[in-house]
Amino acid sequence: MKKERILSVPGSINLRELGGYPTKDGQVIRWKKLLRSGDMSRLTIRATWQLARYGLAYDIDLRSPFEHEMAPDQIPKSTSYLSYPVYPLGDGEHSDLPIEGHETDQKEDFLHPYEMMVMNKHAQLAFRMLFATLLQNEQPDKSVLFHCAAGKDRTGVAGFLVLSALGVDYTLIKRDYLLTNLVYETSDQHELRKKLQNDNLAAFINDLNSSFNVQGASLDAARQVIIKNYGSIQEYLVKAMQLSAADLADLRRLYLQKN
């Protein structure tokens, strides 16, 4: 597969590359290192072969175990599947999260679901485990994919946190988040891929979807509640995600390169 923002993988839903995005310090995210997606249960045999060739090392499922049971991921045999559900587990459900992290805060009172995703202790554990896996992905030719059902909400918040840790500007992070709308509203995915190849997305997105400002408010809510409670995104990464300065440096070493 060539370098494209939206990957052409049979049976995939909203499967996208995060490679090529610039950071505030002049670097760019490496290609074939970070992928985000929606449902992975409909991938064809050809698709799994493509992803194996693409170097997919880890498939991180942010859905509930029940969602996975109803629609299990179809991935290459060489790919490690990891269940890191963002929402608290139901009775009898099991995941790959540490046992001690399954308890839910009892005093939470967040009006917006995106606020819950960044403030709830269980959700924070899921995202911490995502970062832990990213740090394990040491081989240069191996990639990590994270996904939920639509590749928008849980995946969107995960993408926001990962791109923030890598030093991508929030305007660009929000633009990537809003690409999901284009994916679902555009019938000709091949034509959409062509239009996205130059990464000059700002005017294109604004022209195609007048509802973006409203839908983008969801991600704004997550960002604002973090800043309100932690002071900055950086402090959130350190305190809630428990990423040390060395961890953040390692993430940037693994996933960034000079422009």
N, C-alpha and C positions, 0 to 999 in steps of 0.2 A: 504494500500500500504506500502511496506517495504522501507527502506532507499536506494534509488538509485539515481544516478546522472541524468539519463534520465528516466522519469516516464512513466510507461506503462498505458496510458489513451486512450481508444478508440476514434479515430477521432482527437487526438491532433497532433500538428506539432511542433517539437523541444521544447517540454515541459520539462524543466529541474529544478532540485533542486540546490540551492546555499548552502545548508547546508553542514557542514563538512569541508569547506575550512578553513585552519589555517590563523591566523593573525600574524603580525610581533611581537606582544607582547605575543605570546604563547597561545592565546585563539582560539576558533573555532566558526564558524557560526552555530547557532542552526538549526537543521533539522525542517522541517514543519513550517518555518517562511518566507522564501523568495523563490519565484518561478519566472522563466522567460520563455517566450514562444513565439511561432509564432501564426499564425491564430487560433482563438478560435471559429470559426463559425461552425466547423464540428463535435463538440463533441456530442457523443451519450448520451442517457438518462442514461446509465450506467456510462458514464464518469462524468456527473454532480453529480451523486450519490457519486462517488469516491471522487470528489473534495470537496463535502460537508463533507464527512467523514474525509477528510484531513484537514479540518478547514479553507477552503478558505474564508476569510472575505472580501477582496477587490480585484477587478479585474480592473487594471489600463490599459486603452487602449491608447497607444501612437500614434495610427493611426489618420488620418483625420476623421471628422464626415462623409464625403462621403464614405470612406472605410468602416466605421462601418455600414452605411446604406445599402451598397451592400452586406456585409457579417457580420451580427450582431453576437456578442458573444453568445454562449450557455453556461450559467453558472447556478449554483444552485440558487434557489430563495432566499436563505439566504445570498448570496454574493452581496455586493454593487458594482455596476458598475460605474466607473469614467472615463470620457473622458478628457485626458490631451494630446491633439495632439502636437507633437513636431514641425511639420511644420506649418507655418502661415495659418490661416483660409481663406477659399474662401468666396466669397460673399454669404450671407445668411446662412453660417454655424454657428453652436453654439456648445459650449462645456461646460465642468465644470470648465474651467479656469476663473479667475477673469476678468471682462470686460476690465479693464484698461491694461491688459497684451497682448491684441490682436494686438497691433500695431507692425509693423515690422521696424527694423532699415533701414534707407534709404541710409546710407553711407557704408554699408558692402561691402567688397571686398575679400572674402575668396575663394581660388582656390579649396579647397577640401570640399565636403559636410560634412565631419566629423568635420572640423573646424567650419563650420556654425552651426552645432548642439550644439557645446559647447559655441559659442560666440554670436549667435543671441539672442536678448532679449526675443523674444517669446519662443524659445526653452528653454532658461534658466528658464523661468517661468514654463514651463511644468515640468521640472526636479525639480524645487523647490516644486511644488505641490506634486510630487512623494514623496519627502522627508517628506513633511508635513503629508502625509497619513501614511508613515512608522512610524512616531512618534505617530500617533493616535492609532496604532495597539498595544495596551497595554496588551491584554490578551495573556497569554503564549501559549495557544493551537490554536491560530489563525494565518493564513498566509496571505501574500500579494503577488499577482502575477502581473507582468507588462509584456506587450507584444506589438508587432507591427504585421506586416504581415508575415514576414519570421522569426522573432526572431533573427535577425542578426545585422542590422544597428542601428535603433533607440533603439532597446532593448539592443544591444551591448554597445552603449554609456551609456545608463541608468545603465547597469550592472557595467560598468567601474566606474561610479561615486559612485554608492552605495557601491561597494566593496572597493573603495578607502576610503570612509568615515568610513568604518568599520576596516580599517587598514590592508587589504590584500595586499601582495606584488604585484607589477605590473606584474612581470613575470607570476604569477599564474592567475592574472586577464586576461592577454592576452591569456593564455592557455585556460581558460574557454570561452573566446570570440571565439577562433578558433575551439572549439568543434562543432560549428554549421556546419562547413565543413564536419566533420565526420558524423554527423547526416544525412546530405543530400546525402552523397556519399556512405553510407553503407546500403546495402539492408536488411541485417539481423540485425534488431534493438535489438532483444533479445540477440544475441551474443555480440553486442556492449555494451549493458548494463552490461553484465557479465565482459567484459574486463575493464570497468570503475569502478568497485566496489571497487578496492583497491586504487583508486585515484593516481596511479603511472602512470601519463599520458605523461610525457615529451617524452620519447623515442617512445612510442606508436604513438603519434601525428606526430613526426618527420618522422617516418618510413612510415606512411600512406599517407601523403600529401606533396609533394615537393613544392606546391604553397603557403604554409602557410606564408612564410616570406614576400611574396608580398602582400597577403591579410591582414596580420597582420599590414602592413604599414598604413592601414586606421586608426586603433586605435592609432597607434604611432602618426599620424598627429594630432589627437584630443589632445593627451597628450602634444605634443610639443607646440601647439598653446596656450594651457592653461599656460604652464610654461613661454612662451615668454611674454604673456600679464599680467599674475598675479604673476609670480615669482615662484610659487609652486602649487601643487594640493591642499595643505592645505589652501592656501590663496584663491584659487578659491572657495573652499567649504564655506569659511567664507564670502567672498565678493559677489560672484555671486549666490551661493546657499543660502546665508544669514543664515547659520547655526552657532549658537553661540557655545561656549565651552560646555554649558549645553546641547544643542541639540545633539552635537556629543557624549557626555557622555551618554545621554539617548538612542541614537541609539545603542551604543555598549552594554548598559545594556539590551536592548530589544532583540537584535539579536545575541549576543555572549554568550559563556559560557566557563568555564575553560576546557582545553583539558584533 
